[in-house]
Amino acid sequence: MMLIKCDICGHEFDHMNAGCCDCGYDCGGANIKCPNCMFDIEAPEEIRGDILKQKEERSIFVRLEKELDL
């Protein structure tokens, strides 16, 4: 469990409760969304790789490759 403090509202939350980033600023989805104020904040370096890996695994292309055994 990693507690993250929102830069905007100061809310502390577990990174597992964070939402997915939809900022549109070319972060590549490596940011997270505060569950309290819904503001996109930079994810800590320790979990950024995991977030990107999870996002890639959920992509339509990866799911199609698995479905079609490519």
Order of alpha helices (4+ residues) and beta strands (2+ residues): beta-beta-beta-beta-beta-alpha-alpha
